[in-house]
Amino acid sequence: MTFHSELAHDPDWHHPNDMPDHGPGWELVREFNALSNTDPQRARELLAEMFPNGETPSVWAPIHLEYGTNTHFGPDCYMNFNCTILDIADVTIGARTLFGPGCQLITVSHPLDAKDRAEGWERAQPITIGDDCWFGAGAMVMPGVTVGDRCVIAAGAVVTKNIPADSLVAGVPATVKRNI
């Protein structure tokens, strides 16, 4: 395939043809989700395989993952139903962080140019989340964002910029409403 774009020479952009196979991780996710939260022991084993780097979180099925191997949980983290982690880049989650249902951590974006998008170009940027954070239902964190320690992200917020520690954040796009 020949790429018209100069993105082919930019190390921040990659093409999906150059990415590792999703197969092994997706099979683990399929098996985990099929348990429907009925076998906690097997679920814990699968979570340890899905997230081999860091601590094993407590997760309610279903979950949706890009890889899992690029996500690093601190101790005592919890994810409610139907969360999504697109971890093409690293996702680092601090200790005791809680996610409500339907939260999304998205490390990948696509170019604005339609021809580049049609060719499949992507850019991945890491997400870092501090300790003791709480994400309300449906909260979303976009590529390249750092959320400081002890933050509360309101339900439905879309976090597009870095958030300082001890902040209450809400809105689309999310803004700091006050210190907590």
C-alpha positions in Angstrom: 0.0 0.0 0.0 1.3 3.5 -0.8 0.4 6.2 1.6 0.0 9.7 0.1 0.4 11.3 3.5 3.4 12.7 5.2 2.1 10.9 8.3 4.1 7.9 7.1 7.2 9.8 8.2 5.9 11.1 11.5 6.7 8.8 14.5 3.6 10.0 16.4 1.3 8.4 13.8 1.0 4.7 12.9 -0.9 2.5 10.5 -3.0 -0.4 11.9 -1.1 -2.8 9.6 1.9 -2.2 11.8 0.1 -3.0 15.1 0.2 -6.2 17.1 -2.6 -8.8 16.7 -5.7 -8.2 18.8 -6.7 -11.9 18.7 -5.3 -13.2 22.0 -6.6 -10.3 24.1 -10.0 -10.3 22.4 -10.4 -14.0 23.1 -9.8 -13.4 26.9 -12.3 -10.5 26.8 -14.9 -12.7 25.1 -14.5 -15.5 27.7 -14.6 -13.0 30.6 -17.8 -11.3 29.3 -19.4 -14.7 28.7 -19.1 -15.5 32.4 -21.7 -12.8 33.0 -20.3 -12.3 36.5 -21.2 -15.8 37.6 -17.7 -17.3 38.3 -15.6 -14.9 40.4 -12.6 -17.2 40.6 -12.3 -17.7 36.8 -13.1 -14.0 36.2 -10.1 -13.0 38.5 -7.8 -15.4 36.5 -8.9 -14.0 33.2 -8.5 -10.4 34.5 -4.9 -11.2 35.6 -4.2 -12.5 32.0 -6.0 -9.5 30.4 -4.1 -7.0 32.5 -0.7 -8.7 33.1 1.1 -5.4 34.0 0.3 -4.1 37.5 -2.4 -5.1 39.9 -5.6 -7.0 39.0 -8.6 -4.7 39.1 -12.1 -5.7 40.2 -14.3 -5.5 37.0 -17.9 -6.2 36.3 -18.6 -7.7 32.8 -18.9 -6.7 30.1 -15.7 -4.9 29.4 -14.2 -3.8 26.1 -10.5 -3.7 25.5 -8.1 -2.9 22.6 -5.2 -4.9 24.1 -5.2 -4.9 28.0 -1.4 -5.4 28.1 -0.9 -1.6 27.8 -3.1 -0.9 30.8 -1.5 -0.7 34.3 -3.8 -0.7 37.4 -2.7 0.3 40.9 -4.1 -1.7 43.8 -7.8 -1.8 44.7 -9.2 -0.4 41.5 -12.8 -1.0 40.4 -14.6 -0.8 37.0 -18.3 -1.1 36.8 -20.3 -2.6 33.8 -19.6 -1.8 30.2 -16.3 0.2 30.4 -14.0 0.6 27.4 -10.2 0.9 27.3 -8.6 1.5 24.0 -5.0 1.1 25.1 -3.0 1.4 22.0 -0.8 3.7 24.1 -0.2 3.1 27.9 -3.0 3.7 30.3 -1.8 4.1 33.9 -4.5 4.0 36.6 -3.5 4.9 40.2 -4.5 3.1 43.4 -8.1 2.9 44.6 -9.5 4.6 41.5 -13.2 3.8 40.8 -15.1 3.8 37.4 -18.8 4.0 37.1 -20.7 2.1 34.4 -19.9 3.0 30.8 -16.7 4.9 31.3 -14.2 5.1 28.4 -10.4 5.6 28.3 -9.5 6.3 24.7 -5.8 6.6 23.8 -6.2 6.7 20.0 -7.3 9.5 17.6 -7.5 9.8 13.9 -6.3 12.6 11.5 -8.6 15.4 10.5 -7.7 14.9 6.8 -10.2 12.6 5.2 -7.7 10.9 2.9 -5.4 10.1 5.9 -8.4 8.7 7.8 -9.4 6.6 4.8 -5.8 5.1 4.7 -6.2 4.1 8.4 -3.8 6.4 10.1 -4.0 6.7 13.9 -2.1 8.5 16.7 -2.0 7.0 20.2 -1.1 9.1 23.3 -1.0 7.8 26.9 -3.5 8.4 29.6 -2.4 8.8 33.2 -4.9 8.7 36.1 -3.8 9.4 39.7 -4.7 7.7 43.0 -8.1 7.8 44.6 -10.0 9.2 41.6 -13.7 8.5 41.0 -15.2 8.6 37.5 -19.0 8.9 37.3 -21.1 6.9 34.8 -20.2 7.5 31.2 -17.2 9.7 31.8 -14.7 9.7 29.0 -10.9 10.5 29.0 -9.4 11.4 25.7 -5.8 10.7 24.4 -2.8 12.4 26.1 -4.7 13.4 29.3 -3.3 13.3 32.8 -5.8 13.3 35.7 -4.3 14.2 39.1 -4.8 12.4 42.4 -8.1 12.5 44.2 -10.2 13.9 41.3 -13.9 13.4 40.8 -15.0 13.3 37.2 -18.8 13.9 36.9 -21.0 11.5 35.0 -20.9 12.2 31.3 -17.9 14.4 31.4 -15.5 14.4 28.4 -11.9 15.1 29.7 -9.8 16.5 26.9 -7.2 18.4 28.9 -5.0 17.7 31.9 -6.7 18.0 35.3 -4.9 19.1 38.5 -5.1 17.0 41.7 -8.1 17.5 44.0 -10.5 18.8 41.3 -14.2 18.3 40.7 -14.6 18.1 36.9 -17.8 18.2 34.8 -19.1 19.1 31.4 -18.5 18.5 27.7 -15.7 19.4 27.3 -14.9 18.9 31.0 -13.8 21.9 33.0 -12.7 22.2 36.7 -15.7 23.3 38.7 -13.9 23.6 42.0 -11.2 22.2 44.2 -12.2 19.4 46.6 
